[in-house]
């Protein structure tokens, strides 16, 4: 018997934050709950406290000193007790009921990091079935879910997290190779701090500004921090094929479409002179505005207003974050993953042409475009014949002709507004709100952004798996409570 959409709960596990939603109503949108993956522990009464609101209340109560725990570090679980408390809090926030008997109808899809082993998935199943009493449970890798969101079954997925970056080659839903680099969003923030040691930001009046990790994080997530791609670095790159990150917009690449002048309509109304004067005025005003708006990448310094309303002038270091990583370790790791021995030349081309870059660490403006441009410059080739004429892959180049990022299909309308036609983050697209934020609040993202495509993919997987009306129990992709009773946690391996 299929499970209903309203029973489904999708939870994405992350080192920086968790995202969750209850129900799979149309249209499939972004998470309705975002919470920082950080738990407070109060030794006075042996209590774990989750969520900014509850933590602030606990501080005000002054019952005892709070210590903070990050239950997941670089995708690995380091404190299961704290993680269980976090999951319990998420379920309560979504349903309004204490986990336990009140969860008897819930079907859980847990999106987990690529490196999670069967043992970790089994332990998660034990928690959700035995402590939370859910009716069904399954796990899925975030990297595979990101591919599903882009309507693909094969591709190379780059998932940039808080302290790591996973590069996973997937063919027909099966992971073929996996490389993890110990660099993520936190390291990008620390990189900005190091650059400030040489050239610190100043206030609008020229006074030195105290540099903190929190300030660096805010600026990294703002529109003034970006990775520009200048003409010299993209020489020879097919910019339309390699850098087309628009999500269905018909806006011309040069942005100068003035529309079509209906000459017959203007003449028939007898106001040709007035119309042409108006057109000239509007064109002059538009040119003046365009002249005044200097692109961020061309400014020596740009202003940022912090949470206290202070204007801070930030120098060119804001344009270099992550560039060494992209051009070096990341590009090398992507190449090594795709060219690993178990993947033949034909399949490699398929991977190069289905590139997906996701994760909170990739929310820096221009990050995805810079990765694709770098791969195109370093590895794309026009060669059409292999070096070895006796190769069975005659006519197939060992190098890709083009590196192509794939997109979320247009029919997922809630995921088409996270970036503007130019590729810049839309309003609030990079805030990464995690303070118990819910949809409808000022801090919650109203539209999905591509870097969170894995969450959309998780909802797609949940809908297909939980809604399958024909699958026999042995063919189901999820574990029902009866399956767990009969087989135990090992049922998640089936």
C-alpha positions as CSV (number, residue, x, y, z in Angstrom):
1,X,0.0,0.0,0.0
2,X,1.5,3.4,-1.0
3,X,2.2,6.0,1.5
4,X,0.5,9.4,1.2
5,X,2.5,12.5,0.2
6,X,1.5,14.2,3.4
7,X,3.2,11.4,5.4
8,X,6.6,12.1,3.9
9,X,9.3,13.9,5.8
10,X,12.5,14.8,4.0
11,X,15.6,15.7,6.1
12,X,18.9,16.7,4.6
13,X,21.9,16.1,6.9
14,X,24.7,18.6,6.8
15,X,27.7,19.6,8.9
16,X,26.7,23.3,8.7
17,X,22.9,23.0,8.8
18,X,20.0,20.6,8.4
19,X,17.1,21.3,6.0
20,X,13.7,19.7,6.2
21,X,10.1,19.6,5.0
22,X,7.0,17.7,5.9
23,X,4.7,16.8,3.0
24,X,5.3,16.7,-0.7
25,X,2.6,19.1,-2.0
26,X,2.9,20.7,-5.4
27,X,5.0,22.5,-6.3
28,X,8.0,20.9,-4.8
29,X,9.8,23.8,-3.2
30,X,12.8,24.6,-0.9
31,X,13.0,23.5,2.7
32,X,10.4,24.9,5.1
33,X,12.7,24.4,8.1
34,X,16.4,25.2,8.3
35,X,18.4,24.8,11.5
36,X,22.0,25.1,12.3
37,X,23.8,21.7,13.0
38,X,24.9,23.0,16.4
39,X,23.6,21.7,19.7
40,X,23.9,23.2,23.2
41,X,24.6,20.9,26.1
42,X,23.7,21.9,29.7
43,X,25.6,19.7,32.1
44,X,23.5,20.9,35.1
45,X,20.5,18.8,34.0
46,X,22.2,16.7,31.2
47,X,20.0,18.3,28.5
48,X,20.6,18.9,24.9
49,X,19.1,22.1,23.5
50,X,18.6,22.8,19.7
51,X,17.6,25.7,17.7
52,X,18.5,29.4,18.1
53,X,15.2,30.2,19.8
54,X,15.5,27.5,22.5
55,X,19.2,28.2,23.0
56,X,18.5,31.9,23.6
57,X,15.8,31.0,26.1
58,X,18.2,28.6,27.9
59,X,20.8,31.4,28.2
60,X,18.2,33.7,29.7
61,X,17.1,31.0,32.2
62,X,20.7,30.9,33.6
63,X,20.1,27.3,34.9
64,X,23.6,26.3,34.0
65,X,26.5,26.8,31.7
66,X,26.0,25.8,28.0
67,X,28.7,24.1,25.9
68,X,28.2,23.8,22.2
69,X,28.6,20.6,20.1
70,X,28.8,20.1,16.4
71,X,27.5,16.5,16.0
72,X,28.7,16.2,12.4
73,X,32.1,17.4,11.3
74,X,33.2,17.1,7.6
75,X,30.2,14.8,7.0
76,X,31.2,12.3,9.8
77,X,29.1,11.8,12.9
78,X,31.1,12.7,16.0
79,X,28.3,12.8,18.6
80,X,25.3,10.5,18.1
81,X,23.5,11.7,21.2
82,X,23.6,15.3,20.1
83,X,22.6,14.3,16.6
84,X,19.6,12.3,17.9
85,X,18.5,15.4,19.9
86,X,18.8,17.5,16.8
87,X,16.7,15.1,14.7
88,X,14.1,15.0,17.5
89,X,13.9,18.8,17.6
90,X,13.4,18.9,13.8
91,X,10.6,16.4,13.9
92,X,8.9,18.4,16.7
93,X,9.2,21.6,14.7
94,X,7.7,20.1,11.6
95,X,4.8,18.2,13.2
96,X,4.2,19.9,16.6
97,X,4.3,16.4,18.2
98,X,7.0,14.8,20.4
99,X,8.8,12.1,18.5
100,X,7.6,8.7,19.5
101,X,4.0,7.4,19.1
102,X,3.1,10.7,17.5
103,X,5.4,9.8,14.6
104,X,3.7,6.5,13.8
105,X,2.5,7.6,10.4
106,X,5.7,9.5,9.3
107,X,7.7,8.2,6.4
108,X,11.3,9.5,6.6
109,X,13.8,10.1,3.8
110,X,17.2,11.0,5.2
111,X,19.6,12.6,2.7
112,X,23.1,11.8,3.8
113,X,26.6,12.7,2.8
114,X,28.3,10.6,0.1
115,X,30.8,9.0,2.5
116,X,28.2,7.5,4.9
117,X,28.7,3.8,5.3
118,X,26.1,1.1,5.6
119,X,26.8,1.0,9.4
120,X,25.9,4.7,9.7
121,X,22.7,4.2,7.7
122,X,21.8,1.3,9.9
123,X,22.4,3.3,13.1
124,X,20.1,6.0,11.7
125,X,17.4,3.5,10.9
126,X,17.6,2.2,14.5
127,X,17.1,5.8,15.9
128,X,14.1,6.5,13.7
129,X,12.4,3.2,14.1
130,X,13.1,2.5,17.8
131,X,13.1,6.0,19.3
132,X,10.9,8.0,16.9
133,X,8.6,5.1,16.0
134,X,8.2,6.1,12.3
135,X,6.3,3.9,9.9
136,X,8.9,3.9,7.0
137,X,12.5,5.0,6.5
138,X,15.0,5.2,3.7
139,X,18.3,7.0,3.0
140,X,19.7,8.6,-0.2
141,X,23.0,10.2,-1.0
142,X,22.9,14.0,-1.5
143,X,25.0,13.7,-4.6
144,X,22.6,11.3,-6.3
145,X,19.7,13.4,-5.3
146,X,21.3,16.5,-6.9
147,X,21.4,14.5,-10.2
148,X,17.8,13.5,-9.9
149,X,16.9,17.2,-9.5
150,X,18.5,17.9,-12.9
151,X,16.6,15.0,-14.5
152,X,19.8,13.0,-15.0
153,X,20.9,9.5,-13.9
154,X,24.6,10.0,-14.8
155,X,27.0,12.8,-14.1
156,X,29.8,14.2,-12.1
157,X,28.6,15.9,-8.9
158,X,30.7,18.4,-6.9
159,X,29.2,18.9,-3.5
160,X,30.9,21.8,-1.6
161,X,30.1,21.5,2.1
162,X,31.3,23.3,5.2
163,X,34.6,21.5,5.7
164,X,34.9,19.2,2.7
165,X,34.1,18.8,-0.9
166,X,32.9,15.6,-2.4
167,X,33.4,14.7,-6.0
168,X,31.3,11.7,-7.1
169,X,31.1,10.1,-10.5
170,X,27.7,8.5,-11.0
171,X,26.6,6.3,-13.9
172,X,23.0,5.1,-14.2
173,X,22.4,6.0,-10.5
174,X,25.5,4.0,-9.3
175,X,28.5,5.8,-7.8
176,X,31.7,4.8,-9.7
177,X,34.4,6.9,-8.0
178,X,34.5,9.2,-5.1
179,X,37.1,11.7,-4.0
180,X,36.9,14.0,-0.9
181,X,38.9,17.1,-0.4
182,X,39.3,18.7,3.1
183,X,38.2,22.2,1.8
184,X,34.8,23.8,2.1
185,X,33.0,27.0,3.0
186,X,34.7,27.4,6.4
187,X,38.1,27.3,4.7
188,X,37.0,30.0,2.2
189,X,36.0,32.2,5.1
190,X,39.4,31.6,6.8
191,X,41.1,32.4,3.5
192,X,39.4,35.8,3.5
193,X,40.5,36.4,7.1
194,X,44.1,35.6,6.2
195,X,44.0,38.1,3.3
196,X,42.7,40.7,5.7
197,X,45.8,40.3,7.8
198,X,47.6,42.0,4.9
199,X,44.9,44.4,3.8
200,X,42.2,44.8,6.4
201,X,38.8,46.4,5.5
202,X,38.0,49.9,6.7
203,X,34.9,51.9,7.6
204,X,33.4,54.4,5.3
205,X,35.5,57.0,7.2
206,X,38.7,55.1,6.6
207,X,39.0,53.7,10.1
208,X,40.3,50.1,10.6
209,X,37.5,47.6,11.2
210,X,37.8,44.7,13.6
211,X,38.0,41.5,11.5
212,X,36.1,38.5,12.9
213,X,35.1,35.2,11.5
214,X,31.5,36.2,11.7
215,X,32.1,39.4,9.6
216,X,34.1,37.4,7.0
217,X,31.3,34.9,6.8
218,X,28.7,37.7,6.2
219,X,30.8,39.3,3.5
220,X,31.6,35.9,1.8
221,X,27.8,35.3,1.5
222,X,27.1,38.8,0.2
223,X,26.8,40.1,-3.4
224,X,30.2,41.9,-3.2
225,X,32.1,38.7,-2.9
226,X,32.4,36.9,-6.2
227,X,34.8,35.0,-8.4
228,X,34.9,37.0,-11.7
229,X,35.8,35.4,-15.0
230,X,37.7,38.0,-17.1
231,X,38.2,37.8,-20.8
232,X,41.8,36.6,-20.6
233,X,41.0,33.7,-18.3
234,X,38.2,32.4,-20.7
235,X,40.1,32.8,-24.0
236,X,39.1,30.0,-26.3
237,X,36.1,28.9,-24.1
238,X,32.7,28.4,-25.7
239,X,31.0,30.7,-23.2
240,X,27.5,29.9,-24.3
241,X,27.9,26.1,-24.0
242,X,30.2,26.1,-20.9
243,X,28.8,29.0,-18.9
244,X,25.1,28.9,-19.6
245,X,23.8,28.9,-16.0
246,X,20.5,30.6,-16.8
247,X,17.4,28.7,-15.8
248,X,15.1,29.2,-18.7
249,X,15.4,33.0,-19.1
250,X,15.0,34.3,-22.6
251,X,17.0,37.4,-21.7
252,X,19.6,38.1,-24.5
253,X,23.2,37.6,-23.5
254,X,24.1,41.3,-24.1
255,X,21.0,42.6,-22.2
256,X,20.4,45.3,-24.9
257,X,17.1,44.1,-26.4
258,X,15.0,47.2,-26.9
259,X,11.9,45.3,-28.1
260,X,10.3,45.5,-31.5
261,X,9.0,48.8,-32.7
262,X,5.5,48.5,-34.2
263,X,5.9,51.1,-36.9
264,X,2.3,50.7,-38.3
265,X,0.8,51.2,-34.9
266,X,2.8,54.4,-34.2
267,X,2.0,56.0,-37.6
268,X,-1.7,55.1,-37.4
269,X,-1.9,57.1,-34.1
270,X,-0.3,60.1,-35.6
271,X,2.3,60.5,-32.8
272,X,5.4,59.4,-34.6
273,X,7.5,62.4,-33.5
274,X,6.4,62.2,-29.8
275,X,7.1,58.4,-29.8
276,X,10.6,58.8,-31.2
277,X,11.4,61.6,-28.7
278,X,10.2,59.4,-25.9
279,X,12.3,56.5,-27.1
280,X,15.4,58.7,-27.4
281,X,14.9,60.0,-23.8
282,X,14.5,56.5,-22.4
283,X,17.5,55.2,-24.3
284,X,19.6,58.1,-23.0
285,X,18.4,57.5,-19.4
286,X,19.2,53.8,-19.7
287,X,22.7,54.5,-21.0
288,X,23.4,57.0,-18.2
289,X,22.2,54.4,-15.6
290,X,24.3,51.7,-17.1
291,X,27.4,54.0,-17.1
292,X,26.8,54.8,-13.4
293,X,26.5,51.1,-12.4
294,X,30.1,49.9,-12.4
295,X,30.3,46.1,-12.1
296,X,31.5,44.8,-8.7
297,X,34.5,43.1,-10.2
298,X,35.8,46.4,-11.6
299,X,35.7,48.2,-8.3
300,X,38.9,48.5,-6.2
301,X,36.7,48.6,-3.1
302,X,33.0,47.9,-2.6
303,X,30.8,48.7,0.4
304,X,29.1,46.2,2.7
305,X,26.6,47.1,5.5
306,X,26.9,44.7,8.5
307,X,24.2,43.6,10.9
308,X,24.8,46.8,13.0
309,X,24.3,49.1,10.1
310,X,28.0,49.9,9.8
311,X,29.3,50.5,6.3
312,X,32.5,48.6,5.6
313,X,34.8,49.1,2.5
314,X,36.2,45.8,1.3
315,X,39.1,45.6,-1.1
316,X,40.0,43.3,-4.0
317,X,40.5,40.3,-1.8
318,X,36.8,39.7,-2.0
319,X,37.3,38.7,-5.6
320,X,39.9,36.0,-5.0
321,X,38.1,33.7,-2.5
322,X,38.4,30.0,-3.6
323,X,40.2,30.8,-6.9
324,X,43.4,28.8,-5.9
325,X,41.3,25.9,-4.8
326,X,39.2,25.9,-8.0
327,X,42.2,26.1,-10.4
328,X,44.3,23.6,-8.4
329,X,43.1,20.9,-6.1
330,X,39.5,20.9,-7.2
331,X,40.1,20.7,-10.9
332,X,42.7,18.0,-10.4
333,X,40.3,15.9,-8.2
334,X,37.5,16.2,-10.8
335,X,39.8,15.0,-13.5
336,X,41.1,12.1,-11.4
337,X,37.6,11.1,-10.4
338,X,36.4,11.0,-14.0
339,X,39.5,9.3,-15.4
340,X,39.7,6.6,-12.8
341,X,40.4,3.1,-14.2
342,X,36.9,1.7,-13.9
343,X,35.2,4.3,-16.2
344,X,35.7,3.8,-20.0
345,X,36.1,6.6,-22.5
346,X,32.5,6.7,-23.7
347,X,31.1,7.0,-20.2
348,X,33.7,9.7,-19.3
349,X,32.3,11.9,-22.0
350,X,28.9,11.5,-20.5
351,X,30.2,12.6,-17.1
352,X,31.9,15.7,-18.5
353,X,28.7,16.7,-20.2
354,X,26.6,16.4,-17.0
355,X,28.3,18.5,-14.4
356,X,26.4,19.4,-11.2
357,X,27.9,21.8,-8.6
358,X,26.0,22.1,-5.4
359,X,26.4,22.7,-1.6
360,X,26.4,25.7,0.7
361,X,30.1,26.2,0.1
362,X,29.4,26.8,-3.6
363,X,27.1,29.8,-3.0
364,X,29.8,32.3,-3.6
365,X,28.7,34.4,-6.7
366,X,30.5,33.0,-9.8
367,X,31.8,29.9,-8.1
368,X,30.0,27.4,-10.4
369,X,30.9,29.4,-13.5
370,X,34.5,29.6,-12.5
371,X,34.7,25.8,-12.0
372,X,33.2,25.0,-15.4
373,X,35.4,27.6,-17.1
374,X,38.5,26.2,-15.5
375,X,37.7,22.6,-16.5
376,X,37.0,23.8,-20.0
377,X,40.3,25.5,-20.3
378,X,42.4,22.8,-18.7
379,X,40.8,19.6,-20.1
380,X,38.6,20.3,-23.1
381,X,40.1,19.4,-26.4
382,X,39.1,19.4,-30.1
383,X,40.9,16.1,-30.7
384,X,38.6,13.6,-32.4
385,X,41.0,10.5,-32.6
386,X,42.7,8.7,-29.8
387,X,46.4,8.7,-29.7
388,X,46.5,4.9,-30.1
389,X,45.1,3.9,-33.5
390,X,44.5,0.4,-32.3
391,X,42.3,1.6,-29.5
392,X,38.8,0.1,-29.5
393,X,37.4,3.6,-29.0
394,X,38.4,4.8,-32.5
395,X,36.9,8.2,-33.2
396,X,36.4,8.9,-29.5
397,X,38.6,11.5,-27.9
398,X,39.9,10.8,-24.4
399,X,39.2,14.4,-23.7
400,X,35.8,16.1,-23.7
401,X,34.9,18.5,-26.4
402,X,32.9,20.6,-24.0
403,X,32.3,20.7,-20.2
404,X,28.6,21.3,-19.7
405,X,26.7,22.1,-16.5
406,X,23.1,20.8,-16.4
407,X,20.2,22.6,-14.9
408,X,17.0,22.0,-12.9
409,X,14.1,21.6,-15.4
410,X,11.9,24.6,-16.0
411,X,8.8,22.9,-14.7
412,X,10.2,23.1,-11.2
413,X,9.1,26.8,-11.0
414,X,10.0,27.3,-7.4
415,X,13.6,26.6,-8.3
416,X,14.0,29.1,-11.1
417,X,14.2,32.3,-9.1
418,X,17.2,31.7,-6.9
419,X,19.5,33.5,-9.4
420,X,19.1,36.3,-11.8
421,X,19.6,35.9,-15.6
422,X,23.1,37.2,-15.2
423,X,23.9,34.4,-12.7
424,X,24.1,36.7,-9.7
425,X,22.3,35.5,-6.5
426,X,18.8,36.8,-6.2
427,X,17.7,38.6,-3.0
428,X,18.5,36.5,0.1
429,X,19.7,33.6,-2.1
430,X,22.9,33.2,-0.3
431,X,21.9,34.1,3.3
432,X,21.9,30.4,4.3
433,X,19.5,31.2,7.1
434,X,19.7,28.5,9.7
435,X,18.2,30.0,12.9
436,X,15.1,27.7,13.1
437,X,13.9,29.6,10.0
438,X,10.6,28.5,8.4
439,X,9.0,29.4,5.1
440,X,7.2,32.7,5.3
441,X,9.7,34.2,7.8
442,X,12.0,37.0,6.8
443,X,15.1,34.8,7.0
444,X,13.8,31.8,5.2
445,X,14.5,31.5,1.5
446,X,11.3,31.9,-0.5
447,X,12.7,30.2,-3.6
448,X,15.1,27.4,-4.2
449,X,18.7,28.0,-5.3
450,X,20.6,25.6,-7.5
451,X,23.2,24.9,-4.9
452,X,20.4,23.3,-2.8
453,X,19.3,21.0,-5.7
454,X,19.9,17.9,-3.6
455,X,16.9,18.9,-1.4
456,X,14.7,19.0,-4.5
457,X,16.1,15.7,-5.6
458,X,15.3,14.2,-2.2
459,X,11.7,15.2,-2.5
460,X,11.5,13.6,-6.0
461,X,13.0,10.4,-4.6
462,X,10.6,10.4,-1.7
463,X,7.6,10.9,-3.9
464,X,8.6,8.0,-6.3
465,X,9.7,5.6,-3.5
466,X,6.9,6.2,-1.0
467,X,4.2,6.5,-3.7
468,X,5.0,3.3,-5.6
469,X,1.7,1.3,-5.7
470,X,3.0,-1.7,-7.6
471,X,6.2,-2.6,-5.9
472,X,6.2,-5.8,-3.9
473,X,7.7,-5.6,-0.4
474,X,10.9,-7.1,-1.6
475,X,11.2,-4.5,-4.4
476,X,10.5,-1.4,-2.3
477,X,13.1,1.3,-2.0
478,X,12.2,2.0,1.6
479,X,12.1,0.0,4.8
480,X,8.6,-0.4,6.3
481,X,8.2,-0.9,10.1
482,X,7.3,-4.6,9.5
483,X,10.5,-5.0,7.5
484,X,12.5,-3.6,10.3
485,X,10.8,-5.9,12.9
486,X,11.7,-8.9,10.8
487,X,15.2,-8.0,9.6
488,X,16.4,-5.3,11.9
489,X,18.7,-2.4,10.9
490,X,20.3,-4.5,8.2
491,X,17.1,-4.0,6.1
492,X,18.4,-0.7,4.9
493,X,21.1,-2.5,3.0
494,X,18.6,-4.4,0.8
